[in-house]
Amino acid sequence: MPYRADFRRIRHPRLELKTGSLVLVLPDGYKDPETLIKRHERWVNGKREMIKELLKKSKIKRLGKALAEDEMKLLMQNLVEKNSKEMGFKDFSLRFQKMSSKWASRGRSGIFTFNTMMAMLPKHLIKYVVFHECLHFFERKHNSFFWKLVSKKYGNYAELEKELALYWFMSHRKRSNIQPHNEKGVY
């Protein structure tokens, strides 16, 4: 199974399969990546199948009209303010930039960074992404507690996550070389 290994100053290894290519993010000096892959082979194969399905769908479905930049920024500001009042946090700021691997993030200092590509998302997905990032004020990791918080407002969050993945492939397909996995293990 082909992969790329990235060694970083982290404690625990992880596997990423965002664009169809397997990336192992490993602690410096990690010795046995093959065992890690074998242990998670079922997960990797499942993700590859999901990506293959999303790539097929992305050929059929079309992106809607993107929001104007100022309209998107105002919408995000209003959504973060609304969520901050409901959730009880105050200090935050917003940034917008093109991001290569995610729709949004929230830093420890309270800065929300939103991918400018979010302008192509339907409003229900924009609302979901903003809510998701606001919850990171309470739980930084995507653990079971975090998803329990998400499910209180979005019981269908798994479907929304799949829909976001579809839009990710739709918005990135033309600009990248994302390809489905083939029998030779090459992308």
DAGI-V98240 format. One record per residue. N is the residue number from 1. RES is the residue in one letter. PSI is psi in whole degrees, -180 to 180 (NA if undefined). OMEGA is omega as a letter, one per 40 degrees, with the letter a starting at -180 (NA if undefined). Layout:
[[N | RES | PSI | OMEGA] [N | RES | PSI | OMEGA]]
This chain:
[[1 | M | 116 | a] [2 | P | 145 | i] [3 | Y | 165 | i] [4 | R | 136 | i] [5 | A | 126 | i] [6 | D | 120 | i] [7 | F | 130 | a] [8 | R | 170 | i] [9 | R | 77 | i] [10 | I | 167 | a] [11 | R | -41 | a] [12 | H | 138 | i] [13 | P | 154 | i] [14 | R | 160 | i] [15 | L | 140 | i] [16 | E | 140 | a] [17 | L | 61 | a] [18 | K | -35 | a] [19 | T | 17 | i] [20 | G | -19 | i] [21 | S | 134 | a] [22 | L | 125 | i] [23 | V | 126 | i] [24 | L | 120 | i] [25 | V | 112 | a] [26 | L | 147 | i] [27 | P | 147 | i] [28 | D | 133 | i] [29 | G | 5 | a] [30 | Y | 132 | a] [31 | K | -30 | a] [32 | D | 72 | a] [33 | P | -30 | a] [34 | E | -40 | i] [35 | T | -40 | i] [36 | L | -44 | i] [37 | I | -46 | i] [38 | K | -43 | a] [39 | R | -31 | a] [40 | H | 21 | a] [41 | E | -41 | a] [42 | R | -43 | i] [43 | W | -47 | a] [44 | V | -47 | a] [45 | N | -39 | i] [46 | G | -43 | i] [47 | K | -40 | i] [48 | R | -40 | i] [49 | E | -42 | i] [50 | M | -43 | i] [51 | I | -41 | i] [52 | K | -44 | i] [53 | E | -44 | i] [54 | L | -38 | i] [55 | L | -40 | i] [56 | K | -48 | a] [57 | K | -36 | a] [58 | S | -22 | i] [59 | K | -30 | a] [60 | I | -47 | a] [61 | K | 147 | i] [62 | R | 148 | i] [63 | L | 145 | i] [64 | G | -176 | i] [65 | K | 132 | a] [66 | A | 148 | i] [67 | L | 150 | i] [68 | A | 152 | a] [69 | E | -47 | a] [70 | D | -34 | i] [71 | E | -42 | i] [72 | M | -45 | a] [73 | K | -42 | i] [74 | L | -43 | i] [75 | L | -47 | a] [76 | M | -45 | i] [77 | Q | -47 | a] [78 | N | -41 | a] [79 | L | -42 | i] [80 | V | -43 | i] [81 | E | -45 | i] [82 | K | -49 | i] [83 | N | -37 | a] [84 | S | -38 | i] [85 | K | -44 | a] [86 | E | -35 | a] [87 | M | -16 | i] [88 | G | 35 | i] [89 | F | 154 | a] [90 | K | -49 | a] [91 | D | 111 | i] [92 | F | 161 | i] [93 | S | 162 | a] [94 | L | 141 | i] [95 | R | 153 | i] [96 | F | 129 | i] [97 | Q | 161 | i] [98 | K | 128 | a] [99 | M | 142 | a] [100 | S | -12 | a] [101 | S | 0 | a] [102 | K | 163 | i] [103 | W | -34 | a] [104 | A | 166 | i] [105 | S | 163 | i] [106 | R | 120 | i] [107 | G | 166 | i] [108 | R | -29 | a] [109 | S | 3 | i] [110 | G | 12 | i] [111 | I | 121 | i] [112 | F | 130 | i] [113 | T | 121 | a] [114 | F | 136 | i] [115 | N | 130 | i] [116 | T | -20 | i] [117 | M | -14 | i] [118 | M | -18 | i] [119 | A | -21 | a] [120 | M | -7 | a] [121 | L | 150 | i] [122 | P | 154 | a] [123 | K | -34 | a] [124 | H | -31 | i] [125 | L | -35 | i] [126 | I | -46 | i] [127 | K | -41 | i] [128 | Y | -46 | a] [129 | V | -44 | i] [130 | V | -46 | i] [131 | F | -47 | i] [132 | H | -49 | a] [133 | E | -37 | i] [134 | C | -35 | i] [135 | L | -21 | i] [136 | H | -8 | i] [137 | F | -26 | a] [138 | F | -30 | i] [139 | E | 116 | a] [140 | R | -33 | a] [141 | K | 158 | i] [142 | H | 66 | i] [143 | N | -176 | a] [144 | S | -35 | i] [145 | F | -43 | i] [146 | F | -49 | a] [147 | W | -27 | i] [148 | K | -42 | i] [149 | L | -44 | i] [150 | V | -44 | a] [151 | S | -18 | i] [152 | K | -35 | i] [153 | K | -34 | a] [154 | Y | 82 | i] [155 | G | -21 | a] [156 | N | 28 | a] [157 | Y | -32 | a] [158 | A | -40 | i] [159 | E | -40 | i] [160 | L | -39 | i] [161 | E | -40 | i] [162 | K | -41 | i] [163 | E | -39 | i] [164 | L | -41 | i] [165 | A | -41 | i] [166 | L | -47 | i] [167 | Y | -33 | i] [168 | W | -49 | a] [169 | F | -38 | i] [170 | M | -42 | a] [171 | S | -21 | a] [172 | H | -12 | a] [173 | R | -47 | a] [174 | K | -30 | a] [175 | R | -2 | a] [176 | S | -177 | i] [177 | N | 40 | i] [178 | I | 124 | a] [179 | Q | 150 | i] [180 | P | 154 | i] [181 | H | 136 | i] [182 | N | 176 | a] [183 | E | -27 | a] [184 | K | -5 | a] [185 | G | 20 | a] [186 | V | 144 | i] [187 | Y | NA | NA]]
